[in-house]
Amino acid sequence: MRPSSVRVLDPPRLVWIRLRELLRIGPHDLTPGDERHGLRIETEVPGIVREEIPRADAGLLVLVTYPLWTGDGEHQIVVTHWLPAHLVRPRGRTRRDRLGEDRRRKYG
């Protein structure tokens, strides 16, 4: 049974997810990367917030859905999970919001 504190967003909210901050490489992870078949972890990726729930200690968690692409761009995995709300920001109509952090740096 779902807690009564879950708030379903209808319609879902379009956001940018700070993926690189969420999925940082650990200091002792010596596993070599796979540029072609490994998952590409960009600074930000477009996503959707579907639900919100407050944490028991403090803060807010959001249920997000977003795509992860392989390095060669041929395969996609769509994931849905909870993450801290501070790792998302609204997607809007400005150039910054349309492009995201990686593309803005790359294309100015």
Order of alpha helices (4+ residues) and beta strands (2+ residues): beta-alpha-beta-beta-beta-beta-alpha
